[in-house]
């Protein structure tokens, strides 16, 4: 077969995945990790990183599209999966070269396959086990990004510490992967990886639900009755909102686009939950005013349906 020959691209390896037995969500998470790492904005002037970033995007375009992924997986299994099984059985190491685009569409040139079989009795390299752990961070830390130091204790009692850079806008339950920081490999096999699950914790002032931030908005009874303008802190700014007259405790006021980052360049909403606060230490004048109000008001809340 004529034409220019190209080395077959292992899209799973490019996304730092060990196998093609992965879900669409795992592909998406792996893509985000690699794209952040090799993005041109954080690798200015690095041509290698620029090329790697192109490969990462090319890999995601194929693997995120079900039909393209099925075609690619057939070819991947033929050249990578079978080779890996052969390596595990015989301790072999195979180098595969061919016309990538012809392979992708199903034409295979076996003349371009080269194999070097090692001694059958040679010990097979074994990858170390992955380690899973998790850390808790605040909503503020997750929104702006933070550097964390974690320590893990091994079975022999030794402690190993890791510096973890948590990117701004990380999603709840998203995992950060530290390559080669898992358990040691055997017989020259590479180390496993460390996976750190991120738990974003609510605090007493704000809750994260999806991409929306929920906060209480305390107001007085007269503000609720007459309406008012109130200010509330979003995560990164102070916002003035209008509280309509007749607002009830528990009502929600939604401010679009002022919530948490959605990972796609947009944000959820800030939702203010109104909480009417009744004063407990009244002055004589305040008590007098409330008594006057009780005499002139015809409001009967206990006759209303809730």
KOLBABA-437569 format. One record per residue: chain; residue number from 1; x, y, z of N, C-alpha, C in turn. Coordinates in steps of 0.1 Angstrom, whole numbers, plus 5000, padded with zeros to 4 digits. Atoms other than C-alpha are relative to their C-alpha. Example, Ala and Ser with C-alpha at 12.3 -4.5 7.8 and 13.67 -1.06 7.14 Angstrom:
! residues 2
  chaine  num  n_east  n_north  n_up  ca_east  ca_north  ca_up  c_east  c_north  c_up
       A    1    5009     4988  5000     5123      4955   5078    5009     5012  5000
       A    2    4991     4989  5000     5137      4989   5071    4992     5011  5008
END
This chain:
! residues 306
  chaine  num  n_east  n_north  n_up  ca_east  ca_north  ca_up  c_east  c_north  c_up
       A    1    5009     4988  5000     5000      5000   5000    5009     5012  5000
       A    2    4991     4988  5002     5015      5033   4989    4995     5011  5009
       A    3    5004     4988  4993     5012      5068   5004    5008     5001  5013
       A    4    4992     4996  4989     5026      5084   5035    4995     4991  5012
       A    5    5003     5009  4989     5028      5061   5066    5000     5009  5013
       A    6    5001     4993  4988     5018      5074   5100    4999     4990  5012
       A    7    5002     5008  4988     5021      5060   5135    4986     5001  5006
       A    8    5014     5001  4995     4988      5049   5149    4999     5008  5013
       A    9    5002     4992  4987     4975      5073   5176    4991     4992  5009
       A   10    5008     5006  4989     4963      5057   5208    4993     5011  5007
       A   11    5007     4989  4994     4936      5081   5218    4998     4998  5015
       A   12    5002     5003  4985     4931      5064   5252    5013     5004  5007
       A   13    4987     4996  4993     4968      5068   5260    5002     5015  5000
       A   14    4999     4986  5001     4967      5104   5248    4992     5007  5012
       A   15    5008     4995  4989     4939      5110   5274    5003     4994  5013
       A   16    4995     5006  4987     4959      5091   5300    4990     4989  5006
       A   17    5009     5011  4996     4934      5062   5301    5007     4987  4997
       A   18    4993     5013  5001     4946      5026   5305    4993     4991  4991
       A   19    5008     5010  5007     4918      5009   5286    4989     5007  4993
       A   20    5011     4994  5006     4889      5015   5263    4987     4996  5006
       A   21    5012     5003  4993     4865      5001   5288    4997     5011  5010
       A   22    5003     4988  4991     4855      5035   5301    4987     5006  4995
       A   23    5012     4993  5003     4823      5055   5303    5002     5013  4993
       A   24    4999     4987  5006     4815      5087   5285    5004     5011  5010
       A   25    4997     4991  4990     4818      5105   5318    5015     5000  5003
       A   26    4986     5001  4998     4853      5091   5324    5008     5006  4989
       A   27    4994     4994  5012     4863      5102   5289    5000     5015  5002
       A   28    5001     4985  4998     4851      5137   5297    5009     5005  5011
       A   29    4991     4996  4989     4869      5139   5330    5015     4999  4996
       A   30    4986     5001  5005     4901      5126   5314    5004     5011  4991
       A   31    4998     4989  5010     4898      5151   5286    5002     5013  5007
       A   32    4998     4987  4992     4894      5180   5311    5013     5001  5006
       A   33    4987     5000  4992     4924      5169   5331    5012     5003  4990
       A   34    4989     4998  5010     4947      5167   5300    4999     5014  4993
       A   35    5001     4987  5006     4933      5198   5284    5005     5012  5009
       A   36    4995     4990  4991     4940      5219   5315    5015     5000  5001
       A   37    4985     5002  4998     4975      5205   5318    5007     5005  4988
       A   38    4992     4996  5012     4985      5212   5282    4994     5011  4992
       A   39    5006     4989  5006     4964      5242   5274    5011     5011  4996
       A   40    4990     4990  5004     4984      5268   5254    5001     5012  5009
       A   41    5000     4989  4991     4975      5295   5279    5010     4998  5012
       A   42    4991     5003  4989     4995      5277   5306    5014     4994  4995
       A   43    4987     5005  5006     5023      5265   5282    5004     5009  4989
       A   44    4996     4990  5010     5032      5297   5264    5014     4997  4994
       A   45    4987     5002  5007     5059      5291   5238    5004     4985  5000
       A   46    4997     5014  5000     5059      5253   5243    4993     4993  4988
       A   47    5006     5006  5012     5054      5238   5209    4996     4985  5002
       A   48    5004     5014  4997     5053      5202   5223    4986     5000  5006
       A   49    5012     4999  4993     5025      5212   5246    4988     5003  4990
       A   50    5010     4996  5010     5007      5228   5216    4995     4988  4992
       A   51    5003     5012  5008     5009      5196   5196    4992     4990  5008
       A   52    5007     5010  4992     4998      5175   5225    4985     5005  5003
       A   53    5013     4995  4999     4968      5198   5230    4991     4997  4988
       A   54    5007     5003  5012     4958      5193   5194    4996     4985  5000
       A   55    5003     5014  4999     4960      5155   5199    4989     4997  5010
       A   56    5010     5002  4989     4939      5157   5231    4986     5004  4994
       A   57    5013     4996  5005     4912      5176   5213    4995     4990  4989
       A   58    5004     5010  5011     4913      5152   5183    4995     4987  5006
       A   59    5004     5013  4993     4911      5122   5207    4986     5002  5006
       A   60    5013     4998  4994     4881      5137   5225    4989     5001  4989
       A   61    5010     4999  5011     4863      5145   5192    4995     4986  4996
       A   62    5004     5014  5004     4864      5108   5182    4994     4992  5011
       A   63    5004     5009  4989     4859      5092   5216    4986     5005  5006
       A   64    5012     4994  4994     4830      5115   5226    4988     4998  4990
       A   65    5011     5002  5010     4810      5106   5194    4998     4984  4999
       A   66    5001     5015  4999     4795      5070   5198    5003     4993  4988
       A   67    4997     5008  5012     4797      5059   5162    5014     5001  4997
       A   68    4986     4999  5003     4832      5072   5157    5008     4992  5010
       A   69    4993     5008  4990     4842      5056   5190    4999     4985  4997
       A   70    5002     5014  5004     4828      5022   5179    5010     4996  4989
       A   71    4991     5003  5011     4848      5023   5147    5015     5000  5005
       A   72    4987     4999  4995     4879      5034   5165    5003     4988  5010
       A   73    4998     5011  4991     4875      5007   5192    5003     4987  4993
       A   74    4997     5012  5008     4874      4980   5166    5015     5000  4996
       A   75    4986     4999  5004     4908      4992   5153    5009     5000  5012
       A   76    4992     5000  4988     4921      4998   5188    5002     4986  5006
       A   77    4999     5014  4995     4913      4963   5199    5009     4992  4992
       A   78    4992     5008  5009     4929      4949   5168    5015     5003  5002
       A   79    4986     4997  5000     4962      4967   5173    5005     5003  5014
       A   80    4995     4997  4986     4964      4977   5210    4995     4989  5009
       A   81    5005     5010  4991     4941      4953   5228    5006     4986  4998
       A   82    4994     5013  5003     4954      4922   5211    5015     5000  5004
       A   83    4986     5000  4997     4990      4933   5215    5002     5000  5015
       A   84    4999     5000  4985     4984      4940   5252    4998     4986  5006
       A   85    5003     5014  4995     4969      4905   5257    5012     4991  4997
       A   86    4988     5008  5004     4999      4891   5238    5012     5003  5010
       A   87    4989     4996  4991     5023      4910   5260    4999     4994  5014
       A   88    5002     5006  4987     5007      4898   5292    5002     4985  5000
       A   89    4999     5014  5000     5007      4862   5280    5015     4995  4997
       A   90    4987     5004  5004     5042      4860   5264    5011     5010  5004
       A   91    4990     4991  4997     5060      4890   5278    5006     5007  4988
       A   92    4995     4995  5013     5062      4904   5243    4998     5015  5000
       A   93    5002     4986  5002     5065      4940   5232    4999     5002  4985
       A   94    5003     4999  5014     5050      4949   5198    5000     5015  4996
       A   95    5000     4986  5006     5056      4980   5177    4991     5000  4987
       A   96    5009     5000  5011     5027      4988   5153    5001     5013  4993
       A   97    4999     4988  5009     5032      5012   5124    4990     4998  4989
       A   98    5009     5002  5011     5006      5018   5097    4994     5013  4996
       A   99    5008     4988  5005     4984      5042   5078    4988     5002  5009
       A  100    5011     4998  4990     4962      5056   5106    4986     5001  4994
       A  101    5013     4997  5006     4934      5069   5084    4994     4988  4993
       A  102    5005     5013  5006     4932      5036   5064    4995     4990  5011
       A  103    5004     5009  4989     4931      5017   5097    4986     5004  5005
       A  104    5013     4996  4994     4903      5038   5110    4988     4996  4992
       A  105    5011     5004  5008     4881      5030   5081    5000     4986  4996
       A  106    5001     5015  5001     4888      4993   5083    5010     4993  4992
       A  107    4991     5007  5008     4916      4986   5059    5013     4998  5008
       A  108    4988     5002  4992     4946      4970   5076    5011     4994  4992
       A  109    4988     5005  5007     4981      4964   5062    5008     4993  5010
       A  110    4993     5007  4991     4996      4936   5081    5015     5001  4998
       A  111    4985     4999  5002     5030      4942   5065    5006     5010  5008
       A  112    4994     4989  4992     5034      4973   5087    5000     4996  5014
       A  113    4999     5004  4986     5032      4952   5119    5013     4993  5002
       A  114    4987     5006  4996     5065      4943   5136    4999     4996  5014
       A  115    5001     5006  4986     5068      4921   5167    5014     4995  5004
       A  116    4988     5005  4994     5097      4914   5189    4996     4992  5013
       A  117    5004     5009  4989     5089      4884   5212    5011     4998  5009
       A  118    4989     5002  4990     5109      4883   5244    4999     4986  5005
       A  119    5000     5013  4994     5117      4852   5264    4988     4997  5007
       A  120    5013     5003  4994     5086      4834   5275    5001     4999  5015
       A  121    4998     5002  4986     5101      4828   5309    5003     5013  5008
       A  122    4997     4987  4994     5108      4865   5315    4988     5005  5008
       A  123    5010     4995  4992     5089      4881   5343    4992     5011  4994
       A  124    5008     4990  5006     5060      4902   5331    4999     5012  5009
       A  125    5001     4988  4992     5060      4938   5342    4985     5002  5004
       A  126    5014     4999  4994     5029      4945   5364    4998     5014  5005
       A  127    5003     4986  4995     5014      4980   5369    4996     5000  5015
       A  128    5004     4999  4986     5010      4990   5405    4985     5004  5001
       A  129    5014     4997  4998     4975      4994   5420    4998     5015  5001
       A  130    5003     4986  4998     4958      5028   5419    4995     5002  5015
       A  131    5004     4997  4986     4950      5045   5452    4989     5011  4999
       A  132    5011     4990  5000     4917      5064   5458    4999     5006  5014
       A  133    5002     4993  4988     4912      5090   5484    4991     5012  4997
       A  134    5009     4988  5002     4891      5122   5489    5004     5011  5010
       A  135    4998     4989  4991     4894      5156   5504    4988     5010  4999
       A  136    5011     4991  4999     4869      5182   5515    5005     5014  4998
       A  137    4996     4986  5002     4871      5218   5503    4988     5009  5001
       A  138    5011     4991  4999     4849      5249   5508    4995     5004  4986
       A  139    5005     4995  5012     4827      5264   5481    5010     5011  4995
       A  140    4991     4989  5004     4850      5294   5481    5013     4995  4994
       A  141    4988     5006  5005     4881      5273   5476    4998     4994  4986
       A  142    5003     5006  5013     4865      5254   5448    4998     5010  4989
       A  143    5003     4990  5010     4853      5285   5430    5013     5007  4995
       A  144    4988     4993  5003     4887      5303   5431    5012     4991  4997
       A  145    4988     5009  5001     4910      5273   5431    5009     5001  5013
       A  146    4992     5000  4988     4934      5264   5459    5011     4989  4999
       A  147    4990     5010  4998     4966      5245   5467    4998     4993  5013
       A  148    5002     5008  4988     4962      5217   5492    5012     4990  5001
       A  149    4990     5010  4997     4987      5194   5508    4993     4988  5008
       A  150    5007     5011  4994     4974      5159   5517    5011     4990  5004
       A  151    4990     5010  4995     4992      5131   5536    4993     4987  5001
       A  152    5005     5013  5000     4986      5094   5532    5009     4990  5007
       A  153    4992     5010  4992     4998      5066   5555    4999     4987  4993
       A  154    4999     5013  5007     5010      5034   5538    4997     4989  5010
       A  155    5003     5011  4991     5004      4999   5552    5012     4997  5010
       A  156    4989     5002  4991     5039      4999   5567    5002     5012  5010
       A  157    5000     4989  4990     5031      5031   5587    5007     5013  4995
       A  158    4993     4987  5005     5052      5056   5566    4989     5009  4994
       A  159    5009     4989  5005     5035      5089   5556    5007     5007  4988
       A  160    4995     4993  5012     5038      5104   5522    4991     5012  4997
       A  161    5008     4988  5002     5026      5139   5514    5001     5004  4986
       A  162    5002     4995  5014     5014      5154   5481    4995     5014  5000
       A  163    5005     4987  5003     5009      5189   5469    4990     4999  4989
       A  164    5011     5001  5010     4976      5191   5450    4995     5014  4996
       A  165    5005     4987  5005     4967      5221   5428    4985     4997  4995
       A  166    5014     5001  5003     4929      5223   5427    4996     5011  4991
       A  167    5003     4989  5009     4918      5243   5396    4987     5007  5004
       A  168    5012     4992  4997     4892      5271   5399    4989     4994  4992
       A  169    5012     5005  5007     4857      5259   5391    4999     4985  5000
       A  170    5001     5014  5000     4863      5223   5398    4986     4995  5005
       A  171    5014     5004  4997     4830      5203   5400    5000     4991  5012
       A  172    5002     5009  4989     4817      5185   5430    5001     4985  4996
       A  173    4997     5014  5003     4828      5148   5430    5009     4997  4989
       A  174    4990     5002  5011     4853      5154   5402    5013     4994  5007
       A  175    4988     5006  4995     4885      5135   5406    5013     5006  4993
       A  176    4987     4996  5004     4921      5147   5403    5009     4988  4999
       A  177    4991     5012  5002     4947      5122   5390    5014     5004  5001
       A  178    4986     4998  4999     4983      5122   5401    5007     4988  4995
       A  179    4995     5011  5007     5001      5100   5377    5013     4994  5007
       A  180    4989     5006  4994     5025      5075   5392    5002     5001  5015
       A  181    4999     4998  4985     5017      5083   5428    4992     4989  5008
       A  182    5007     5011  4993     4999      5051   5435    5010     4989  5005
       A  183    4991     5011  4995     5014      5017   5446    5010     4997  4989
       A  184    4989     5003  5009     5047      5006   5431    4997     4989  4991
       A  185    5002     5012  5010     5047      4984   5400    5010     4989  5004
       A  186    4992     5012  4998     5063      4950   5399    5008     4996  4988
       A  187    4992     5004  5011     5091      4937   5377    5002     5010  4989
       A  188    4998     4989  5009     5097      4971   5362    4987     5006  4995
       A  189    5013     4994  5004     5060      4979   5357    4999     5014  5006
       A  190    5002     4986  4995     5049      5015   5361    4992     5000  5012
       A  191    5007     4998  4988     5035      5028   5393    4985     5002  4997
       A  192    5014     4996  5002     4998      5031   5398    4998     5015  5002
       A  193    5003     4985  4999     4980      5065   5400    4993     5002  5013
       A  194    5008     4996  4988     4965      5084   5429    4988     5008  4995
       A  195    5012     4992  5003     4929      5096   5424    4995     5006  5012
       A  196    5005     4992  4989     4916      5123   5446    4987     5006  4997
       A  197    5013     4996  5002     4879      5128   5448    4998     5013  5008
       A  198    5002     4987  4994     4869      5164   5455    4985     5001  5006
       A  199    5013     4998  4994     4840      5170   5480    4999     5014  5003
       A  200    5002     4986  4998     4827      5205   5479    4990     5001  5012
       A  201    5008     4999  4988     4813      5213   5514    4992     5013  5001
       A  202    5009     4988  4997     4783      5236   5521    5005     5006  5014
       A  203    4997     4995  4987     4788      5260   5550    4987     5007  5005
       A  204    5012     4995  4993     4763      5278   5573    4994     5012  4991
       A  205    5005     4988  5008     4760      5308   5548    4995     4997  4986
       A  206    5002     5003  5014     4758      5291   5514    5000     4985  4997
       A  207    5001     5014  5004     4748      5258   5498    5002     5000  4985
       A  208    4999     5002  5014     4757      5245   5464    4991     4989  4996
       A  209    5009     5010  5006     4730      5227   5445    5001     5000  4985
       A  210    4997     5000  5014     4740      5217   5410    5010     5011  4998
       A  211    4991     4988  5002     4755      5250   5397    4994     5012  5007
       A  212    5006     4989  4993     4732      5272   5418    5005     5002  5014
       A  213    4996     4997  4987     4743      5289   5450    4988     5005  5008
       A  214    5012     4996  4992     4716      5292   5478    5005     5007  5012
       A  215    4996     4993  4988     4719      5318   5505    4987     5005  5006
       A  216    5011     4994  4993     4695      5331   5532    5001     5015  4998
       A  217    5001     4986  5000     4683      5367   5529    4991     5004  5011
       A  218    5008     4996  4989     4672      5379   5563    4994     5014  4998
       A  219    5006     4987  5001     4647      5408   5563    4990     5002  5012
       A  220    5009     4997  4989     4624      5425   5588    4986     4999  4996
       A  221    5015     5002  5004     4586      5421   5589    4996     5012  4992
       A  222    5005     4988  5008     4581      5457   5577    5007     5000  4986
       A  223    4994     5000  5014     4606      5452   5548    4992     4990  4992
       A  224    5008     5010  5008     4586      5421   5538    4987     5006  4996
       A  225    5013     4994  5003     4553      5440   5540    5001     5011  4990
       A  226    5000     4988  5009     4564      5472   5523    5009     4999  4988
       A  227    4990     5001  5011     4591      5459   5500    5013     5008  5003
       A  228    4988     4993  4997     4627      5470   5501    5011     4996  4990
       A  229    4988     5003  5008     4661      5470   5483    5010     4994  5010
       A  230    4990     5007  4990     4686      5446   5500    5012     4996  4992
       A  231    4988     5005  5006     4721      5436   5493    5004     4986  5005
       A  232    4996     5013  4996     4735      5401   5493    5013     4997  4993
       A  233    4987     5003  5006     4769      5387   5488    5000     4987  4992
       A  234    4997     5012  5008     4775      5364   5459    5014     4995  5004
       A  235    4987     5005  4996     4807      5344   5460    5011     5009  4996
       A  236    4989     4991  5004     4827      5371   5442    4995     5014  4998
       A  237    5004     4986  5001     4806      5403   5444    4988     5002  5009
       A  238    5012     4996  4992     4779      5422   5464    4990     5004  4990
       A  239    5010     4997  5010     4746      5424   5446    4988     5006  5007
       A  240    5012     4993  4995     4716      5447   5452    4988     4993  4993
       A  241    5012     5006  5006     4682      5430   5447    4988     5007  5006
       A  242    5013     4994  4995     4646      5442   5450    4991     4989  5006
       A  243    5009     5009  4993     4624      5425   5475    4986     5006  4999
       A  244    5014     4994  5002     4587      5430   5464    4992     5000  5013
       A  245    5008     4999  4988     4562      5441   5490    4991     4988  5000
       A  246    5008     5012  4998     4542      5413   5505    5008     4987  4999
       A  247    4992     5013  5001     4571      5388   5502    4999     4992  5013
       A  248    5001     5009  4989     4567      5358   5524    5013     4993  5003
       A  249    4988     5008  4996     4593      5339   5544    5001     4987  4992
       A  250    4998     5013  5007     4607      5310   5524    5000     5002  4985
       A  251    5000     4997  5014     4602      5327   5490    5014     5001  4995
       A  252    4986     5000  5007     4631      5325   5465    5001     5011  4990
       A  253    4997     4990  5010     4646      5353   5446    5012     4996  4992
       A  254    4990     5006  5008     4667      5341   5417    5008     5011  4992
       A  255    4992     4991  5007     4696      5362   5403    5008     4992  4990
       A  256    4994     5008  5010     4707      5347   5370    5015     5003  4998
       A  257    4986     4999  5004     4744      5340   5362    5009     5004  5011
       A  258    4992     4996  4988     4757      5348   5397    5003     4988  5009
       A  259    4997     5012  4992     4761      5312   5409    5014     4994  4997
       A  260    4987     5007  5001     4788      5286   5406    5003     4997  4985
       A  261    4995     5002  5014     4809      5279   5374    4995     4986  4996
       A  262    5005     5012  5005     4795      5252   5352    5010     4992  4991
       A  263    4989     5007  5008     4828      5242   5335    4999     5003  4985
       A  264    5002     4997  5015     4816      5256   5301    5001     5015  4997
       A  265    4999     4985  5002     4823      5293   5306    4988     5007  5005
       A  266    5012     4993  4994     4789      5301   5322    4999     4997  5014
       A  267    5002     5002  4986     4775      5301   5357    4986     4997  5002
       A  268    5013     5002  4996     4745      5290   5375    4994     5012  5006
       A  269    5006     4988  4994     4722      5313   5395    5003     5001  5015
       A  270    5000     4998  4986     4724      5328   5429    4985     5001  5005
       A  271    5014     5001  4995     4691      5320   5448    5000     5005  5014
       A  272    5002     4995  4986     4682      5341   5478    4987     4995  5006
       A  273    5012     5005  4993     4658      5324   5502    4997     5010  5011
       A  274    5004     4990  4990     4639      5351   5522    4997     4994  5013
       A  275    5003     5005  4987     4638      5346   5559    4996     5013  5008
       A  276    5005     4988  4992     4617      5371   5579    5004     4998  5014
       A  277    4995     5001  4987     4633      5378   5612    4992     5010  5009
       A  278    5009     4992  4991     4611      5390   5641    5009     5005  5012
       A  279    4992     4995  4989     4628      5413   5667    4996     4994  5013
       A  280    5003     5006  4987     4631      5398   5702    5001     5010  5011
       A  281    4998     4991  4989     4643      5427   5723    4994     5014  4995
       A  282    5007     4988  5005     4618      5455   5716    5001     5011  5011
       A  283    5001     4989  4992     4620      5490   5730    4986     5003  5003
       A  284    5013     4996  4997     4590      5506   5746    4993     5006  4988
       A  285    5006     4994  5012     4584      5526   5715    4996     4990  4990
       A  286    5003     5010  5010     4586      5496   5693    4988     4991  5004
       A  287    5011     5007  4995     4562      5477   5715    4987     5008  4998
       A  288    5012     4991  5002     4538      5506   5713    4995     5000  4986
       A  289    5003     5000  5015     4540      5507   5675    4993     4986  4996
       A  290    5006     5014  5003     4533      5469   5673    4986     4999  5005
       A  291    5014     5001  4995     4503      5473   5696    4990     5008  4992
       A  292    5009     4992  5008     4489      5501   5675    4997     4993  4987
       A  293    5002     5007  5012     4494      5480   5644    4990     4988  5002
       A  294    5009     5011  4998     4476      5451   5660    4986     5004  5001
       A  295    5014     4994  4999     4446      5474   5667    4994     5004  4987
       A  296    5006     4995  5013     4443      5488   5632    5001     4990  4989
       A  297    4999     5010  5011     4453      5457   5611    4989     4990  5000
       A  298    5010     5011  5001     4427      5433   5598    5006     4987  4994
       A  299    4993     5011  5006     4453      5408   5587    4997     4988  5010
       A  300    5003     5013  4992     4443      5372   5599    5008     4989  4993
       A  301    4992     5010  5007     4471      5349   5589    4995     4985  5002
       A  302    5004     5014  4997     4455      5318   5606    4988     4996  4992
       A  303    5011     5004  5009     4426      5320   5582    5005     4998  4986
       A  304    4994     5002  5013     4449      5317   5552    5005     4986  4998
       A  305    4995     5013  5003     4458      5285   5535    5015     5001  4998
       A  306    4985     5000  5001     4495      5276   5536    5004     4989  4990
END
